[in-house]
């Protein structure tokens, strides 16, 4: 990634630019010193000009400054690419500038010298190019030079010495004030650059900026991830995006004449990776005369966009299914109760044949199954608000495991394990959480095929860390379903139900949680959907991991009890 954003340059290049600027400033001030001397000589008339073209200290210092500048630039060219050495060279150059300025002040009247303000220039330069600490060091060196001028100068009258001493103290204080202000300015500029850098680097969209010559000026991490390579500032785009895989992106950016996109394209898989579907949009930057000044391109991850679109579609599907399910369930439940009651009465008849009694029991059993389906539909379509209270997760897991164990036939060999640490407390609705656990346990039992292991565990984890481990599609589906608040700061627990059953392939895993989607012969397809509803009602989240032959793990994130109390307070 290329940083920071200020001027679209790196810290190294900012330092190099400052070092070159100092060289130009040194030459400018040497010329200015000669100009000031000529002006003062002109004010003195012909005699002043006659003296000027003989030996003069300003000439000597100006020539010395130019010689230092030549040496400085020669060394600088050899040190390019080494920020630490450039910083040392810049500090040495500033020290030489301050010493030469001190000599010039001494030779041109001491505290009455017109070149006294140059010391402040070098202090400001130290603060802006190097750091606030460097500004104070430069101010201290300037004060040493002024002190030397004071001690080497002869004073005919004591009051002149006192006047010079007071002036020296005032100048010293002013130099330190200027050093402080220069350092403060440097710190604020650095903070602004850092903030801008962090904002752009953390964008979910890829960002690439080109300069007027078609070279890369800025890129963030997301752009490099989507393009599958690192980008170097100053590198021509044609070379940076070389190769057949990036030809569509390269051609689009190089041929752009105005605002464009979004252009959708699929990049071939890099070595060891998978194809990447992206959308590229941007705009060309031109000056007032219409000349090309650069280009700003935004690269979006179409996979994440599709996941978000799928989440919106699924949310709308659930809303419609819920409305339909409520109306159907109410219409079914009353006739179903009558059918069951009638079958019970028929089964109690003394003269009924064994076949008739068996058929009555089938009707009753199937009526009970249908009633459970209706209850699931109503629970999914019209969940009641949770009643929060402290819940001991280990005790709740034990109750759910006992209930689930009763559904396992005697001939099956399914082992259960309660691995929730004792004293694990969360704030939740115990009945709803028990229902969620039971749904997950029944799914796990079914997945083992009658021979396997199902366990329940829990561990502390922040919501931010939990979401970071989720697949992008799962995070997108979660968007808008729960008020997640300050994600990174929220503490809680992950309640996990895992089995060692058959597992799910990628296609099945992607659809897990959709209402009425199931791979079980007698499943309703609402178990996981209800679990996700319960998690959303608890301002939590659900994550599912699975692979064929390696079992399935469903993790449910819940607020810690003390965390919820803090929010309530």
Phi, psi and omega per residue, in radians:
X1 nan 2.519 -3.107
X2 -1.780 2.143 -3.078
X3 -2.551 2.892 -0.164
X4 -1.456 -3.051 -2.998
X5 -1.456 -0.496 -3.044
X6 -0.929 2.001 -3.089
X7 1.192 0.127 -3.097
X8 0.947 0.774 3.122
X9 -2.249 2.778 3.096
X10 -1.508 2.901 3.089
X11 -1.022 -0.714 3.120
X12 -1.049 -0.761 -3.092
X13 -1.301 -0.535 3.040
X14 -1.085 -0.727 3.121
X15 -1.165 -0.727 3.106
X16 -1.096 -0.732 3.111
X17 -1.103 -0.705 3.103
X18 -1.143 -0.677 3.133
X19 -1.133 -0.742 3.093
X20 -1.179 -0.618 3.082
X21 -1.096 -0.645 3.101
X22 -1.122 -0.666 3.104
X23 -1.090 -0.751 3.108
X24 -1.160 -0.692 3.125
X25 -1.116 -0.680 3.127
X26 -1.071 -0.789 3.124
X27 -1.151 -0.694 3.133
X28 -1.115 -0.768 -3.115
X29 -1.213 -0.570 3.067
X30 -1.104 -0.744 3.099
X31 -1.158 -0.676 3.127
X32 -1.125 -0.672 3.128
X33 -1.083 -0.724 3.099
X34 -1.145 -0.699 3.119
X35 -1.100 -0.746 3.101
X36 -1.094 -0.703 3.131
X37 -1.120 -0.734 3.093
X38 -1.089 -0.706 3.141
X39 -1.112 -0.773 3.137
X40 -1.147 -0.646 3.124
X41 -1.167 -0.657 3.120
X42 -1.113 -0.599 3.124
X43 -1.185 -0.417 -3.132
X44 -1.522 -0.166 3.103
X45 1.633 -2.801 -3.047
X46 -1.089 -0.664 -3.109
X47 -1.125 -0.657 3.130
X48 -1.138 -0.688 3.124
X49 -1.164 -0.657 -3.136
X50 -1.092 -0.722 3.134
X51 -1.231 -0.545 -3.060
X52 -1.131 -0.620 -3.067
X53 -1.474 0.113 2.931
X54 -1.648 -2.687 3.098
X55 -1.200 2.370 3.103
X56 -2.545 2.364 -3.081
X57 -1.074 -0.552 -3.127
X58 -1.105 -0.714 3.095
X59 -1.038 -0.783 -3.089
X60 -1.057 -0.854 -3.109
X61 -1.172 -0.665 -3.141
X62 -1.120 -0.774 3.100
X63 -1.117 -0.711 3.108
X64 -1.089 -0.713 3.115
X65 -1.100 -0.715 3.112
X66 -1.133 -0.685 3.103
X67 -1.119 -0.746 3.092
X68 -1.074 -0.688 -3.136
X69 -1.092 -0.735 3.135
X70 -1.105 -0.820 3.120
X71 -1.081 -0.740 -3.129
X72 -1.029 -0.845 -3.120
X73 -1.182 -0.616 3.108
X74 -1.097 -0.797 3.131
X75 -1.193 -0.682 -3.107
X76 -1.025 -0.739 -3.133
X77 -1.070 -0.538 -3.133
X78 -1.425 -0.309 -3.077
X79 -1.781 0.043 -3.098
X80 -1.044 2.357 -3.094
X81 1.685 -0.050 3.108
X82 -2.141 1.544 -3.044
X83 -0.982 -0.702 -3.095
X84 -1.121 -0.744 -3.138
X85 -1.223 -0.615 3.086
X86 -1.125 -0.676 3.103
X87 -1.095 -0.719 3.103
X88 -1.126 -0.764 3.120
X89 -1.069 -0.755 3.139
X90 -1.096 -0.754 3.116
X91 -1.090 -0.735 3.113
X92 -1.125 -0.704 3.112
X93 -1.098 -0.726 3.112
X94 -1.141 -0.692 3.094
X95 -1.080 -0.749 3.098
X96 -1.113 -0.671 3.115
X97 -1.089 -0.755 -3.127
X98 -1.150 -0.722 3.127
X99 -1.138 -0.747 3.110
X100 -1.132 -0.673 3.105
X101 -1.158 -0.674 3.084
X102 -1.075 -0.757 3.098
X103 -1.104 -0.700 3.132
X104 -1.128 -0.711 3.108
X105 -1.101 -0.752 -3.132
X106 -1.107 -0.692 -3.075
X107 -1.389 -0.222 -3.085
X108 -2.079 0.555 2.991
X109 1.960 0.123 3.091
X110 1.124 -2.190 -3.082
X111 -1.242 -0.181 3.068
X112 -1.661 0.069 -3.087
X113 -1.185 2.406 3.071
X114 -1.258 -0.134 -3.095
X115 -1.669 0.120 -3.135
X116 -1.029 -0.676 -3.138
X117 -1.084 -0.298 3.140
X118 -1.072 -0.514 3.117
X119 -1.066 -0.665 3.133
X120 -1.180 -0.590 3.120
X121 -1.069 -0.777 -3.106
X122 -1.214 -0.576 3.092
X123 -1.139 -0.777 3.113
X124 -1.105 -0.711 3.127
X125 -1.080 -0.715 3.125
X126 -1.086 -0.691 -3.114
X127 -1.238 -0.669 -3.071
X128 -1.423 -0.638 -3.100
X129 -1.477 -0.704 -3.088
X130 -1.769 -1.481 -3.093
X131 -2.886 3.020 3.085
X132 -1.101 -0.678 3.110
X133 -1.101 -0.692 3.118
X134 -1.112 -0.595 3.106
X135 -1.106 -0.714 3.126
X136 -1.194 -0.647 3.086
X137 -1.130 -0.725 3.112
X138 -1.121 -0.702 3.099
X139 -1.097 -0.728 3.131
X140 -1.110 -0.722 3.116
X141 -1.149 -0.667 3.097
X142 -1.109 -0.688 3.118
X143 -1.153 -0.645 3.074
X144 -1.066 -0.739 3.121
X145 -1.113 -0.738 3.101
X146 -1.127 -0.664 3.111
X147 -1.125 -0.698 3.091
X148 -1.094 -0.728 3.084
X149 -1.045 -0.688 -3.124
X150 -1.178 -0.708 -3.081
X151 -1.329 -0.547 -3.098
X152 -1.461 -0.237 -3.078
X153 -1.536 2.485 3.099
X154 -1.595 2.384 3.116
X155 -2.081 2.154 -3.095
X156 -1.330 -0.529 -3.102
X157 -2.144 2.444 -3.130
X158 -0.996 -0.642 -3.110
X159 -1.138 -0.483 3.065
X160 -1.142 -0.662 3.117
X161 -1.133 -0.758 3.138
X162 -1.128 -0.690 -3.133
X163 -1.139 -0.732 3.128
X164 -1.150 -0.682 3.110
X165 -1.107 -0.753 3.109
X166 -1.106 -0.714 3.126
X167 -1.114 -0.667 3.127
X168 -1.104 -0.744 3.116
X169 -1.116 -0.734 3.127
X170 -1.101 -0.741 3.119
X171 -1.134 -0.669 3.132
X172 -1.104 -0.810 3.098
X173 -1.072 -0.713 3.135
X174 -1.124 -0.669 3.125
X175 -1.113 -0.723 3.133
X176 -1.211 -0.618 3.086
X177 -1.120 -0.781 3.110
X178 -1.098 -0.679 3.106
X179 -1.081 -0.729 3.125
X180 -1.111 -0.806 -3.125
X181 -1.124 -0.702 3.116
X182 -1.127 -0.708 3.101
X183 -1.143 -0.702 3.118
X184 -1.117 -0.727 3.089
X185 -1.079 -0.728 3.132
X186 -1.101 -0.735 -3.140
X187 -1.137 -0.716 -3.119
X188 -1.195 -0.669 3.088
X189 -1.124 -0.715 3.123
X190 -1.128 -0.709 3.128
X191 -1.136 -0.697 3.115
X192 -1.127 -0.724 3.115
X193 -1.115 -0.737 -3.120
X194 -1.135 -0.738 3.141
X195 -1.104 -0.816 3.129
X196 -1.071 -0.696 3.134
X197 -1.100 -0.789 -3.109
X198 -1.151 -0.678 3.132
X199 -1.087 -0.842 -3.099
X200 -1.233 -0.646 -3.118
X201 -1.188 -0.504 -3.086
X202 -1.591 0.047 3.112
X203 -1.064 2.501 3.065
X204 -1.357 -0.183 3.089
X205 -1.773 2.540 3.040
X206 -1.305 2.462 -3.119
X207 -2.289 2.213 3.085
X208 -2.280 2.278 3.140
X209 -2.100 2.292 3.089
X210 -1.899 2.599 3.062
X211 -1.578 -3.035 -3.071
X212 -1.156 -0.273 3.137
X213 -1.765 0.164 3.136
X214 1.339 0.388 3.107
X215 -1.775 2.697 -3.119
X216 -1.281 2.176 3.097
X217 -1.789 -0.538 -3.100
X218 -2.747 2.548 2.975
X219 -2.678 2.638 3.081
X220 -1.923 3.083 -3.045
X221 -1.111 -0.653 -3.099
X222 -1.134 -0.667 3.097
X223 -1.103 -0.755 3.137
X224 -1.155 -0.626 3.115
X225 -1.157 -0.782 -3.096
X226 -1.196 -0.631 3.137
X227 -1.430 -0.317 3.079
X228 1.351 0.497 3.101
X229 -2.795 2.871 3.076
X230 -1.553 2.525 -3.125
X231 -1.995 2.406 -3.094
X232 -1.967 2.306 3.138
X233 -1.122 2.431 3.129
X234 1.563 -0.188 -3.138
X235 -1.404 2.320 3.101
X236 -1.021 2.435 -3.114
X237 -1.032 -0.651 -3.122
X238 -1.037 -0.648 3.137
X239 -1.435 -0.668 -3.094
X240 -1.122 -0.665 -3.128
X241 -1.818 0.615 3.129
X242 -1.186 2.741 3.111
X243 1.889 2.658 -3.066
X244 -1.176 -0.553 -3.075
X245 -1.076 -0.632 -3.078
X246 -1.761 0.217 -3.128
X247 -0.982 -0.779 -3.132
X248 -1.046 -0.731 -3.137
X249 -1.183 -0.806 -3.121
X250 -1.033 -0.820 -3.114
X251 -1.109 -0.713 -3.121
X252 -1.105 -0.770 -3.089
X253 -1.280 -0.667 -3.095
X254 -1.305 -0.490 -3.092
X255 -1.676 -0.016 -3.093
X256 -1.151 2.387 3.122
X257 -2.018 -0.375 -3.121
X258 -2.715 -2.834 3.119
X259 -1.056 2.434 -3.109
X260 -2.504 2.849 3.001
X261 1.523 -3.090 0.037
X262 -1.319 2.316 3.091
X263 -1.767 2.073 -3.120
X264 -1.538 2.415 3.129
X265 -2.695 2.714 3.112
X266 -1.971 2.101 3.108
X267 -1.560 2.376 3.119
X268 -1.038 2.692 -3.081
X269 -1.161 2.272 2.986
X270 -1.207 2.981 -3.090
X271 -1.034 2.151 3.123
X272 1.385 0.162 -3.102
X273 -2.126 -2.844 -3.132
X274 -2.201 2.743 3.111
X275 -0.975 2.550 -3.097
X276 -2.078 2.174 3.080
X277 -1.701 2.119 -3.073
X278 -2.254 2.871 3.000
X279 -2.236 2.229 -3.076
X280 -1.995 2.228 3.066
X281 -2.419 2.867 3.141
X282 3.054 -2.992 -3.136
X283 -2.586 2.590 3.095
X284 -1.584 2.380 3.131
X285 -1.747 2.207 3.126
X286 -2.229 2.684 3.099
X287 -1.503 -3.032 -3.075
X288 -1.078 -0.473 -3.138
X289 -1.566 0.017 3.122
X290 1.518 0.107 -3.141
X291 -1.330 2.549 -3.139
X292 -1.175 2.165 3.141
X293 -1.989 -0.250 3.139
X294 2.754 -3.025 -3.099
X295 -2.615 2.443 3.072
X296 -2.061 2.114 -3.110
X297 -2.095 2.411 3.087
X298 -1.996 2.250 -3.113
X299 -2.011 2.121 -3.084
X300 -1.904 2.577 3.092
X301 -1.523 1.877 -3.100
X302 -1.173 -0.445 3.129
X303 -1.111 -0.751 3.117
X304 -1.173 -0.668 3.109
X305 -1.105 -0.743 3.135
X306 -1.127 -0.663 3.113
X307 -1.096 -0.708 3.116
X308 -1.169 -0.709 3.083
X309 -1.072 -0.713 3.120
X310 -1.140 -0.634 3.116
X311 -1.126 -0.732 3.107
X312 -1.116 -0.759 3.123
X313 -1.066 -0.758 -3.118
X314 -1.153 -0.674 3.118
X315 -1.107 -0.736 3.107
X316 -1.159 -0.678 3.106
X317 -1.088 -0.737 -3.133
X318 -1.140 -0.663 3.138
X319 -1.107 -0.803 -3.121
X320 -1.179 -0.731 3.106
X321 -1.073 -0.699 3.134
X322 -1.069 -0.788 3.133
X323 -1.110 -0.769 3.139
X324 -1.155 -0.715 -3.086
X325 -1.113 -0.687 -3.130
X326 -1.093 -0.765 -3.124
X327 -1.171 -0.696 -3.137
X328 -1.211 -0.753 -3.074
X329 -1.069 -0.726 3.134
X330 -1.135 -0.618 3.136
X331 -1.253 -0.501 -3.090
X332 -1.463 -0.659 -2.943
X333 -1.081 -0.761 -3.098
X334 -1.150 -0.875 3.073
X335 -1.080 -0.557 -3.130
X336 -1.144 -0.706 3.112
X337 -1.106 -0.675 3.127
X338 -1.162 -0.711 3.125
X339 -1.087 -0.747 -3.116
X340 -1.149 -0.750 3.141
X341 -1.100 -0.723 3.133
X342 -1.126 -0.716 3.129
X343 -1.126 -0.648 3.094
X344 -1.123 -0.754 -3.140
X345 -1.107 -0.732 3.110
X346 -1.093 -0.698 -3.126
X347 -1.171 -0.402 -3.133
X348 -1.485 -0.174 3.135
X349 -1.073 2.387 -3.087
X350 -1.308 -0.541 -3.048
X351 -1.592 0.116 -3.107
X352 -1.258 2.504 3.141
X353 -1.312 2.777 3.095
X354 -0.990 -0.660 3.127
X355 -1.144 -0.718 3.129
X356 -1.120 -0.711 3.111
X357 -1.102 -0.713 3.128
X358 -1.107 -0.702 3.116
X359 -1.160 -0.654 3.102
X360 -1.102 -0.708 3.113
X361 -1.134 -0.641 3.082
X362 -1.096 -0.758 3.134
X363 -1.074 -0.771 -3.140
X364 -1.100 -0.786 -3.119
X365 -1.097 -0.780 -3.128
X366 -1.224 -0.555 3.065
X367 -1.119 -0.719 3.100
X368 -1.106 -0.715 3.126
X369 -1.131 -0.738 3.123
X370 -1.147 -0.607 3.100
X371 -1.146 -0.641 3.088
X372 -1.140 -0.692 3.103
X373 -1.083 -0.779 3.118
X374 -1.074 -0.708 3.120
X375 -1.103 -0.699 3.096
X376 -1.096 -0.733 -3.123
X377 -1.114 -0.778 3.135
X378 -1.151 -0.688 3.104
X379 -1.120 -0.610 3.102
X380 -1.289 -0.727 -3.042
X381 -1.373 -0.544 -3.053
X382 -2.391 1.185 3.141
X383 -1.236 2.467 3.096
X384 -1.432 2.664 3.116
X385 -1.089 2.463 -3.129
X386 -1.224 2.561 3.055
X387 -1.819 1.784 -3.009
X388 -1.331 2.403 3.049
X389 -2.792 2.718 3.094
X390 -1.050 2.307 -3.103
X391 -2.207 2.263 3.041
X392 -1.451 1.929 -3.037
X393 -1.149 -0.564 -3.136
X394 -1.172 -0.763 3.122
X395 -1.147 -0.707 3.136
X396 -1.124 -0.699 3.108
X397 -1.118 -0.666 3.116
X398 -1.104 -0.729 3.114
X399 -1.122 -0.792 -3.133
X400 -1.123 -0.692 3.113
X401 -1.113 -0.669 3.112
X402 -1.136 -0.729 3.109
X403 -1.132 -0.774 -3.134
X404 -1.143 -0.636 -3.120
X405 -1.085 -0.508 -3.125
X406 -1.220 -0.342 -3.132
X407 -1.490 -0.092 -3.104
X408 -1.535 2.117 3.106
X409 -1.037 2.697 -3.061
X410 -1.086 -0.567 -3.083
X411 -1.332 -0.219 -3.127
X412 -1.537 2.661 -3.087
X413 -2.109 1.466 3.120
X414 -1.992 2.142 -3.141
X415 -1.657 2.470 3.126
X416 -2.059 2.567 3.127
X417 -2.440 2.256 3.052
X418 -1.803 1.748 -3.081
X419 -1.836 0.334 3.108
X420 -1.325 2.190 3.140
X421 -1.078 2.520 3.108
X422 -1.092 2.504 3.100
X423 1.405 0.226 3.107
X424 -1.414 1.939 -3.060
X425 -1.980 2.419 2.981
X426 -2.403 2.879 3.119
X427 -1.765 2.000 -3.030
X428 -2.762 3.020 2.978
X429 -1.553 1.960 -3.015
X430 -1.056 -0.714 -3.106
X431 -1.144 -0.784 -3.141
X432 -1.156 -0.703 3.137
X433 -1.179 -0.623 3.069
X434 -1.120 -0.695 3.106
X435 -1.110 -0.754 3.115
X436 -1.072 -0.801 3.125
X437 -1.066 -0.753 -3.114
X438 -1.116 -0.731 3.089
X439 -1.025 -0.774 -3.125
X440 -1.187 -0.684 3.129
X441 -1.144 -0.740 3.119
X442 -1.111 -0.670 3.050
X443 -1.082 -0.734 3.140
X444 -1.132 -0.714 3.114
X445 -1.082 -0.764 3.127
X446 -1.089 -0.662 -3.093
X447 -1.196 -0.508 -3.119
X448 -1.288 -0.292 3.139
X449 1.234 0.404 3.107
X450 1.569 0.010 3.123
X451 -2.617 1.799 -3.125
X452 3.010 -2.803 -3.052
X453 -2.359 2.373 3.075
X454 -2.199 2.252 -3.101
X455 -2.255 2.702 3.054
X456 -2.113 2.231 -3.139
X457 -2.363 2.978 3.108
X458 -2.682 2.571 3.085
X459 -2.664 2.611 3.107
X460 -1.255 2.452 -3.138
X461 -2.871 2.426 3.083
X462 -1.281 2.708 3.137
X463 -1.139 -0.629 3.114
X464 -1.041 -0.781 3.122
X465 -1.169 -0.624 3.126
X466 -1.127 -0.795 -3.129
X467 -1.182 -0.595 -3.139
X468 -1.109 -0.488 -3.130
X469 -1.467 -0.140 -3.110
X470 -1.401 2.686 3.041
X471 -1.211 2.606 -3.137
X472 -0.951 -0.689 -3.128
X473 -1.124 -0.677 3.129
X474 -1.175 -0.681 3.105
X475 -1.139 -0.700 3.135
X476 -1.123 -0.703 3.140
X477 -1.166 -0.479 3.131
X478 -1.297 -0.446 -3.051
X479 -1.000 2.271 3.078
X480 1.471 -0.148 -3.103
X481 -1.560 -0.331 -3.114
X482 -2.592 2.646 3.093
X483 -1.500 1.647 -3.008
X484 -1.426 -0.259 3.053
X485 1.086 -2.530 -3.140
X486 -1.377 1.618 -2.945
X487 -0.996 -0.908 -2.992
X488 -1.116 -0.464 -2.997
X489 -1.622 -0.287 -3.008
X490 -1.335 2.227 3.124
X491 -1.697 2.619 3.127
X492 -3.036 -2.795 -3.110
X493 -2.276 2.615 2.987
X494 -1.792 2.047 3.057
X495 -1.686 2.082 -2.997
X496 -2.071 2.338 2.983
X497 -2.047 2.079 -3.050
X498 -2.260 2.546 3.083
X499 -2.306 2.892 3.099
X500 -1.930 0.632 -3.081
X501 -1.437 -2.649 -3.003
X502 -1.256 -0.419 -3.111
X503 1.338 -3.136 -3.112
X504 -2.222 2.558 3.029
X505 -1.405 3.058 -3.029
X506 -1.095 -0.676 -3.107
X507 -1.164 -0.763 3.126
X508 -1.159 -0.722 -3.136
X509 -1.082 -0.655 -3.134
X510 -1.131 -0.493 -3.101
X511 -1.715 -0.094 3.138
X512 -1.045 2.261 -3.104
X513 1.797 -0.241 3.068
X514 -1.215 2.395 3.116
X515 -1.050 2.307 3.067
X516 1.212 0.195 3.002
X517 -1.645 2.147 -3.133
X518 -2.635 2.666 3.041
X519 -1.910 0.022 -3.137
X520 -1.575 2.456 -3.100
X521 -1.022 -0.662 -3.081
X522 -1.965 0.318 -3.126
X523 -1.436 2.708 3.099
X524 -1.649 -0.292 -3.089
X525 1.349 0.278 -3.119
X526 -2.008 -0.118 -3.076
X527 -1.026 -0.976 -3.130
X528 -1.209 -0.598 3.109
X529 -1.071 -0.703 3.104
X530 -1.174 -0.692 3.103
X531 -1.043 -0.764 3.140
X532 -1.154 -0.638 3.077
X533 -1.085 -0.781 -3.139
X534 -1.111 -0.728 3.109
X535 -1.070 -0.754 3.136
X536 -1.106 -0.688 3.117
X537 -1.136 -0.447 3.110
X538 -1.636 0.190 -3.068
X539 0.965 0.682 3.122
X540 -2.017 -2.769 -3.093
X541 -2.697 2.747 3.135
X542 -2.167 2.386 3.064
X543 -2.288 2.392 -3.114
X544 -2.132 2.256 3.042
X545 -2.180 2.399 -3.098
X546 -2.856 2.702 3.021
X547 -2.685 2.591 -3.083
X548 -0.995 2.286 3.083
X549 1.409 -0.066 -3.093
X550 -2.114 0.171 3.062
X551 1.468 -3.100 -3.087
X552 -2.323 2.511 3.064
X553 -2.250 2.217 3.075
X554 -1.999 2.117 -3.116
X555 -1.925 2.281 3.134
X556 -2.037 2.052 -3.133
X557 -1.577 2.333 -3.132
X558 -2.319 2.572 3.078
X559 -1.097 2.480 2.967
X560 -1.208 2.653 -3.080
X561 -1.053 -0.760 -3.119
X562 -1.204 -0.514 3.123
X563 -1.146 -0.776 -3.121
X564 -1.143 -0.603 3.094
X565 -1.118 -0.685 3.116
X566 -1.088 -0.750 3.139
X567 -1.111 -0.708 -3.110
X568 -1.163 -0.625 3.136
X569 -1.262 nan nan
